[in-house]
Amino acid sequence: MQTEEIIDAIDAADEHHSPPVGLYAVVLTVVLLLGAVVLPATVHAQDSPESADDASEGALLLDDVVVTAQKREQSIQDVPVSITALDADQLDTLKVRDLGDLTVGIPNVSFDEIGTSRGTANFSIRGLGINSSIPTIDPTVGVFVDGVYMGTNAMVLYDAFDLEGIEVLRGPQGVLFGRNVVGGAVLLNTKAPTDRYEARLRTSVEGGGKAPNMYVSGTLNAPLTETLAARFTVYSNQDQGWFENEYDDRAFGAQDTIMLRPVLSWQPLDILSLTVRYEYQDLDGDGAPIQDINSYDRQSHDFSVSNDGFLDTKIHFLNARLDWDVALGNGTVTNIFGWRDAQADALSSVLAPVVSIRTFETLLRAEQFSNELRYNGVFFDRLHLATGLYYFTNAIDYHERRKLTDDAMGRARIQNGGGLYGVDTFGVFMAGDYDLTDWLTLNTGLRFSYEEKEVDVTTIALDLTTCNIVHGPACPSNFKDKDSWHTLSPKVGLTYRPARHTQVYVHWTRGFRSGGYNLRNNHPDVGPGPTDEEQIDNYELGFKSTIGGRARLSGAVFFSQIEDMQREVLIDTPDGSFAQVVRNTADTDIFGLELEGSFMLTQDFLLLASLGYIDTEYTEVRFDLTGDSIVDGKDEDLEPPRAPTWTYSLGLLHTLDVGSRYRLDSRINYSYRDKIYTTDDNRGFGRQVKMLEAGVDIHLNDSQWVVGLYGKNLLDQVRHLTNAINNTFSPLAKGRTYGLELTYHFTGV
């Protein structure tokens, strides 16, 4: 409790986005001044690599990470993009279970889930995010798994098992990644088979709540022939429920997850390789833990629902990657094919007296195909060229059923609705980095995109007949339409290298977010669309510097102009419910900065620090956001949702060798995210988030065995991830959690 009081005193500014003048000032001072202190002490050691014996936890986190942000493998310090990346060892060290574990700690990044629909991504980068579980609302942050774009926000909160790495790209990435990456992109790369025998088994148990949570995963890797290798991973999560439902005093939040991932890699020639991955996910669990904040303390995890609800998800995901080295430009031709079929049935209960909805059930079926054919090569020893063709198609069937409060006669009221949705996208792109001199590079790129969408909508309304858009019988159609969009996404920039391990970059880039339709249409006076596409122009100045093997520092300042911002606005309806209306509401300016640093204080101590700042402002509002039926200065005075003013983190890692075969790695990390608004009228909001995490790993027998003890959310922060109209109810995230983990790893010759 003393720790909480100290941190609360430092971060006294609470509800009004006041700068937390304590810790964020400390972070900024540490990042800048410590960089100045470490630089002269290490400048003479820049060409001296660390020995393999120094592979401590701190050294692993400071190791150079290879990323694919520019569609080719590069050191993270060579990429002129604001990026945070974690490789497999770093993910293990930080006990990252899924993307939600990274929701606080990366500057200007939030990886939340919607809450009312578990597993639905609610990602935001640099103040650009959504707060919707409507499957046809395109994201602002694109998620790519092994190069394949995930076509909906639903079923995207990916479990991090057997990953090669995670890359978080901040800022619009339209040239190389196309649509719906105006805020940024998240790249998840799973491990491919290797030519060595390997076995890994990991089990862990977590407590701190009502009932335990258990994880088990195992991986086998084997070379089958001289040209064929296989890898098989199984992952199981048996969560019995962290929360307690006060309605019946039982554990709530249970989730039973099983994942299987076989991978085959075939290399018949030195210049040709094929990797095929298949993944199956099966998840069954309770609905969302939704708190009626009119009846419970918002600083508590207390809630009561009479219906546990459910979530039933099944996903089949297949992707195949072919790489062919060619003589032209000493380059590589790459083809990535992806197919994903996902089904989710979910029901959640809401007990809030101001809202008429008692339970809402959603049924979703989404099937997508995609293919990217690209080429990477080098010409004249100066031009790094990437060019390609891209095709994507997605078909969505969506049904929603709402049980409302009974009518005056005590009869149940049921609403049904939803619709059918199809999208086809084609893109062609080219990006080039041309070395004007040994120290100056011109960065350019251009992408043309064409997109067509078709929709068949059933307005959500009281329906005396039984219908089901996903499983049948069919529902009556109220709205059919088709529309198309085409756009250009350019990029122009320069990268300057004043020293061997330092670069400064500046660029302008444009991104776009697709126009579209709203399948959750239930307002009598507002139709389901279409909306126009959203466009962003981003101007950015950044730097990266590596100081020997002991320090790494990067930062960026950016200014973004967003036109025709797409927003989901909540509007009251005559039946006491609310409508989620999707419109192009406003133009917005966003200014911000980011700093990240890693410093080896000694051979045994590593300091990690990061800082993010965002300032958002509406420049023109064209839609009534306040709900007072007029558009005026009151609308422009509101703050755009999902844009925390300050984010920062401080972490310390220590390594202690015990004899020649044992090692003790310990870590502690504090992360902060400022208050955010979750609705456009600013009535819904999320409080500050202060996350304290710590852990100890005991490495035995040269890390063949690892025993870990760790704690997450040690301050027991109550995190409300979303809010409904009138600020009446909010789903909850887990509080304080403790874990014990055991890992066995065997590698053969």
QUITAHU-V339836 format. One record per pair of residues at least 24 apart in sequence whose ideal C-beta (glycine too) atoms are under 6 Angstrom apart, sorted by the first residue. I is the first residue (numbers start at 1). J is the second residue. D is the distance in whole Angstrom. If there is no record, write none. Layout:
# QUITAHU-V339836
i:I j:J d:D
i:I j:J d:D
This chain:
# QUITAHU-V339836
i:4 j:715 d:5
i:7 j:690 d:6
i:17 j:645 d:5
i:17 j:675 d:6
i:20 j:646 d:6
i:24 j:646 d:5
i:24 j:648 d:5
i:27 j:609 d:5
i:27 j:611 d:5
i:27 j:648 d:4
i:27 j:650 d:6
i:28 j:611 d:6
i:30 j:609 d:5
i:31 j:595 d:5
i:31 j:597 d:4
i:31 j:609 d:5
i:34 j:599 d:5
i:35 j:553 d:5
i:38 j:547 d:6
i:38 j:551 d:4
i:38 j:599 d:5
i:39 j:547 d:5
i:42 j:547 d:5
i:42 j:548 d:4
i:42 j:550 d:5
i:45 j:548 d:4
i:46 j:548 d:5
i:50 j:549 d:5
i:56 j:655 d:4
i:57 j:93 d:5
i:57 j:653 d:5
i:57 j:655 d:6
i:57 j:665 d:4
i:58 j:606 d:3
i:58 j:653 d:5
i:58 j:655 d:6
i:60 j:89 d:5
i:61 j:90 d:6
i:62 j:598 d:5
i:67 j:167 d:5
i:69 j:167 d:6
i:69 j:169 d:5
i:71 j:176 d:5
i:71 j:386 d:5
i:72 j:376 d:5
i:77 j:544 d:5
i:77 j:546 d:5
i:80 j:495 d:5
i:80 j:505 d:4
i:81 j:169 d:6
i:82 j:170 d:4
i:82 j:171 d:6
i:82 j:542 d:6
i:82 j:556 d:4
i:82 j:594 d:6
i:83 j:169 d:5
i:84 j:168 d:5
i:85 j:167 d:5
i:86 j:166 d:5
i:87 j:165 d:4
i:88 j:164 d:6
i:91 j:160 d:6
i:91 j:163 d:6
i:95 j:710 d:5
i:96 j:160 d:5
i:98 j:157 d:6
i:98 j:159 d:5
i:98 j:160 d:6
i:99 j:157 d:6
i:99 j:158 d:6
i:104 j:671 d:4
i:104 j:673 d:5
i:104 j:689 d:5
i:104 j:691 d:5
i:105 j:649 d:5
i:105 j:671 d:4
i:106 j:168 d:6
i:107 j:594 d:4
i:107 j:610 d:5
i:107 j:611 d:6
i:107 j:612 d:3
i:107 j:647 d:5
i:108 j:594 d:6
i:108 j:612 d:4
i:108 j:614 d:6
i:108 j:647 d:6
i:109 j:168 d:6
i:112 j:721 d:5
i:113 j:157 d:5
i:114 j:722 d:6
i:115 j:288 d:6
i:115 j:721 d:4
i:115 j:722 d:5
i:115 j:731 d:3
i:116 j:288 d:5
i:116 j:348 d:6
i:116 j:731 d:6
i:117 j:346 d:6
i:118 j:288 d:6
i:118 j:311 d:5
i:119 j:155 d:5
i:119 j:157 d:5
i:120 j:153 d:5
i:120 j:154 d:5
i:121 j:153 d:5
i:121 j:156 d:4
i:121 j:157 d:6
i:124 j:642 d:4
i:125 j:170 d:5
i:125 j:183 d:4
i:125 j:184 d:4
i:126 j:170 d:6
i:126 j:183 d:6
i:126 j:592 d:6
i:127 j:590 d:5
i:127 j:614 d:5
i:127 j:616 d:5
i:127 j:643 d:3
i:128 j:182 d:6
i:128 j:183 d:3
i:129 j:642 d:4
i:131 j:678 d:5
i:131 j:722 d:6
i:132 j:568 d:5
i:134 j:520 d:5
i:135 j:364 d:6
i:135 j:396 d:5
i:135 j:398 d:5
i:136 j:421 d:5
i:136 j:516 d:6
i:136 j:517 d:6
i:136 j:519 d:5
i:138 j:180 d:5
i:138 j:513 d:6
i:138 j:514 d:5
i:139 j:180 d:5
i:140 j:182 d:5
i:140 j:183 d:4
i:141 j:183 d:5
i:141 j:184 d:5
i:142 j:177 d:6
i:142 j:180 d:5
i:142 j:181 d:4
i:142 j:185 d:5
i:143 j:186 d:5
i:144 j:187 d:5
i:145 j:188 d:5
i:146 j:190 d:6
i:146 j:319 d:5
i:147 j:336 d:4
i:148 j:319 d:5
i:148 j:338 d:3
i:148 j:370 d:6
i:151 j:368 d:4
i:151 j:394 d:4
i:152 j:366 d:5
i:154 j:344 d:6
i:154 j:364 d:6
i:155 j:313 d:6
i:155 j:315 d:6
i:155 j:342 d:5
i:155 j:344 d:6
i:158 j:188 d:6
i:161 j:217 d:5
i:161 j:235 d:4
i:162 j:191 d:5
i:162 j:219 d:6
i:162 j:233 d:4
i:163 j:190 d:6
i:164 j:189 d:4
i:164 j:191 d:5
i:165 j:189 d:5
i:171 j:538 d:5
i:172 j:509 d:5
i:172 j:511 d:3
i:172 j:536 d:5
i:172 j:538 d:5
i:174 j:447 d:6
i:174 j:489 d:3
i:174 j:511 d:4
i:175 j:429 d:6
i:175 j:431 d:5
i:175 j:445 d:4
i:175 j:447 d:5
i:175 j:489 d:6
i:175 j:491 d:5
i:176 j:431 d:6
i:178 j:427 d:5
i:178 j:449 d:6
i:179 j:514 d:5
i:180 j:513 d:5
i:182 j:511 d:4
i:182 j:513 d:5
i:182 j:536 d:5
i:192 j:265 d:6
i:192 j:275 d:5
i:193 j:221 d:6
i:193 j:229 d:4
i:193 j:230 d:6
i:193 j:231 d:4
i:193 j:263 d:6
i:193 j:265 d:4
i:194 j:221 d:6
i:195 j:223 d:5
i:196 j:748 d:6
i:197 j:222 d:6
i:197 j:748 d:3
i:198 j:747 d:5
i:199 j:746 d:5
i:200 j:745 d:5
i:201 j:744 d:5
i:202 j:743 d:5
i:203 j:742 d:5
i:204 j:739 d:6
i:204 j:741 d:4
i:205 j:740 d:6
i:206 j:737 d:5
i:206 j:739 d:4
i:207 j:738 d:5
i:208 j:736 d:5
i:208 j:737 d:4
i:208 j:738 d:5
i:209 j:242 d:3
i:210 j:241 d:6
i:210 j:244 d:4
i:210 j:251 d:4
i:211 j:240 d:4
i:211 j:241 d:5
i:211 j:251 d:4
i:212 j:240 d:6
i:213 j:239 d:4
i:214 j:238 d:5
i:227 j:267 d:5
i:227 j:268 d:5
i:228 j:266 d:5
i:229 j:265 d:5
i:230 j:264 d:5
i:231 j:263 d:4
i:232 j:262 d:5
i:233 j:261 d:5
i:234 j:260 d:6
i:235 j:259 d:4
i:242 j:734 d:5
i:243 j:289 d:5
i:246 j:304 d:4
i:247 j:304 d:4
i:247 j:305 d:6
i:247 j:306 d:5
i:252 j:286 d:6
i:252 j:289 d:6
i:253 j:286 d:6
i:253 j:289 d:6
i:254 j:285 d:5
i:254 j:286 d:5
i:255 j:285 d:3
i:256 j:284 d:5
i:257 j:283 d:5
i:258 j:282 d:5
i:271 j:325 d:4
i:272 j:324 d:5
i:273 j:323 d:5
i:274 j:322 d:5
i:275 j:321 d:5
i:276 j:320 d:5
i:277 j:319 d:5
i:278 j:318 d:5
i:279 j:317 d:4
i:280 j:316 d:6
i:281 j:315 d:4
i:282 j:314 d:5
i:283 j:313 d:4
i:284 j:312 d:5
i:285 j:311 d:5
i:287 j:347 d:6
i:287 j:348 d:4
i:288 j:348 d:5
i:288 j:731 d:4
i:289 j:732 d:5
i:290 j:350 d:6
i:290 j:729 d:5
i:290 j:731 d:5
i:291 j:730 d:6
i:291 j:732 d:6
i:292 j:351 d:5
i:292 j:352 d:4
i:292 j:729 d:5
i:293 j:730 d:6
i:299 j:718 d:5
i:301 j:732 d:6
i:301 j:735 d:5
i:305 j:349 d:4
i:305 j:351 d:6
i:307 j:349 d:4
i:307 j:359 d:6
i:309 j:347 d:4
i:309 j:348 d:5
i:309 j:349 d:5
i:310 j:347 d:5
i:311 j:346 d:5
i:312 j:345 d:5
i:313 j:344 d:4
i:314 j:343 d:5
i:315 j:342 d:5
i:316 j:341 d:5
i:329 j:377 d:3
i:329 j:378 d:6
i:329 j:379 d:5
i:330 j:378 d:6
i:331 j:375 d:6
i:331 j:376 d:5
i:331 j:377 d:3
i:332 j:376 d:5
i:333 j:375 d:5
i:334 j:374 d:5
i:335 j:373 d:5
i:336 j:372 d:5
i:337 j:371 d:5
i:338 j:370 d:5
i:339 j:369 d:5
i:340 j:368 d:5
i:341 j:367 d:5
i:342 j:366 d:5
i:350 j:729 d:6
i:352 j:728 d:4
i:352 j:729 d:4
i:354 j:726 d:5
i:354 j:728 d:4
i:355 j:728 d:5
i:356 j:404 d:5
i:356 j:405 d:5
i:356 j:576 d:4
i:356 j:577 d:5
i:357 j:402 d:5
i:358 j:403 d:5
i:359 j:403 d:5
i:360 j:402 d:5
i:361 j:401 d:5
i:362 j:400 d:5
i:363 j:399 d:4
i:363 j:470 d:4
i:364 j:398 d:5
i:365 j:397 d:4
i:365 j:470 d:5
i:366 j:396 d:5
i:367 j:395 d:5
i:368 j:394 d:4
i:369 j:393 d:5
i:382 j:434 d:6
i:382 j:435 d:4
i:383 j:432 d:6
i:383 j:434 d:5
i:384 j:433 d:4
i:385 j:432 d:5
i:386 j:431 d:5
i:387 j:430 d:4
i:388 j:429 d:6
i:389 j:428 d:5
i:390 j:427 d:4
i:391 j:426 d:6
i:392 j:425 d:4
i:393 j:424 d:5
i:394 j:423 d:5
i:395 j:422 d:5
i:396 j:421 d:4
i:397 j:469 d:6
i:397 j:470 d:5
i:398 j:519 d:5
i:399 j:468 d:5
i:399 j:469 d:4
i:399 j:470 d:5
i:415 j:460 d:5
i:415 j:462 d:6
i:416 j:463 d:4
i:416 j:467 d:6
i:417 j:458 d:5
i:417 j:459 d:6
i:417 j:460 d:3
i:418 j:458 d:6
i:418 j:469 d:5
i:418 j:519 d:6
i:419 j:456 d:6
i:419 j:457 d:4
i:419 j:458 d:6
i:419 j:519 d:4
i:420 j:456 d:4
i:421 j:455 d:5
i:422 j:454 d:5
i:423 j:453 d:5
i:424 j:452 d:5
i:425 j:451 d:5
i:426 j:450 d:5
i:439 j:497 d:5
i:440 j:496 d:6
i:441 j:495 d:4
i:443 j:493 d:4
i:443 j:495 d:6
i:444 j:492 d:6
i:445 j:491 d:4
i:446 j:490 d:5
i:447 j:489 d:4
i:448 j:488 d:6
i:449 j:487 d:5
i:450 j:486 d:5
i:451 j:485 d:5
i:451 j:514 d:6
i:452 j:484 d:4
i:453 j:483 d:6
i:453 j:516 d:6
i:454 j:482 d:4
i:455 j:481 d:6
i:455 j:517 d:4
i:456 j:480 d:5
i:457 j:521 d:5
i:457 j:528 d:5
i:459 j:521 d:5
i:460 j:522 d:4
i:479 j:528 d:6
i:483 j:530 d:5
i:485 j:515 d:5
i:485 j:533 d:5
i:487 j:512 d:5
i:501 j:546 d:4
i:502 j:545 d:4
i:503 j:544 d:5
i:504 j:543 d:5
i:505 j:542 d:5
i:506 j:541 d:5
i:507 j:540 d:6
i:508 j:539 d:5
i:509 j:538 d:5
i:510 j:537 d:5
i:511 j:536 d:5
i:518 j:582 d:4
i:520 j:580 d:5
i:522 j:579 d:5
i:523 j:579 d:4
i:523 j:581 d:6
i:526 j:581 d:5
i:531 j:566 d:5
i:531 j:582 d:6
i:531 j:584 d:5
i:532 j:564 d:5
i:532 j:584 d:5
i:534 j:564 d:5
i:534 j:565 d:6
i:534 j:566 d:5
i:535 j:563 d:5
i:536 j:560 d:6
i:536 j:562 d:5
i:537 j:561 d:5
i:550 j:600 d:4
i:551 j:599 d:5
i:552 j:598 d:5
i:553 j:597 d:5
i:554 j:596 d:5
i:555 j:595 d:4
i:556 j:594 d:5
i:557 j:593 d:5
i:558 j:592 d:6
i:559 j:591 d:5
i:560 j:590 d:4
i:561 j:589 d:6
i:562 j:588 d:5
i:563 j:587 d:5
i:567 j:680 d:5
i:569 j:680 d:5
i:570 j:679 d:6
i:570 j:725 d:4
i:578 j:725 d:4
i:583 j:623 d:5
i:585 j:623 d:4
i:586 j:618 d:5
i:586 j:621 d:4
i:587 j:619 d:5
i:587 j:620 d:4
i:588 j:618 d:6
i:588 j:640 d:6
i:589 j:617 d:5
i:589 j:619 d:5
i:590 j:616 d:5
i:591 j:615 d:5
i:604 j:654 d:6
i:604 j:655 d:5
i:605 j:654 d:6
i:606 j:653 d:4
i:607 j:652 d:6
i:608 j:651 d:4
i:609 j:650 d:5
i:610 j:649 d:5
i:611 j:648 d:5
i:612 j:647 d:4
i:613 j:646 d:6
i:614 j:643 d:5
i:614 j:645 d:6
i:616 j:640 d:5
i:616 j:643 d:5
i:625 j:680 d:5
i:625 j:681 d:6
i:626 j:681 d:6
i:627 j:681 d:6
i:638 j:682 d:5
i:639 j:677 d:6
i:641 j:677 d:5
i:641 j:678 d:6
i:642 j:676 d:6
i:644 j:673 d:5
i:644 j:674 d:4
i:644 j:676 d:5
i:645 j:674 d:5
i:646 j:674 d:4
i:647 j:673 d:5
i:648 j:672 d:5
i:661 j:701 d:6
i:663 j:699 d:4
i:664 j:698 d:6
i:665 j:697 d:4
i:666 j:696 d:5
i:667 j:695 d:6
i:668 j:694 d:4
i:669 j:693 d:5
i:678 j:722 d:5
i:678 j:723 d:5
i:683 j:727 d:5
i:684 j:723 d:3
i:684 j:727 d:5
i:686 j:720 d:5
i:689 j:717 d:6
i:689 j:719 d:6
i:690 j:715 d:6
i:690 j:717 d:6
i:705 j:744 d:6
i:706 j:743 d:4
i:707 j:742 d:6
i:708 j:741 d:4
i:709 j:740 d:6
i:710 j:739 d:5
i:711 j:738 d:5
i:712 j:737 d:5
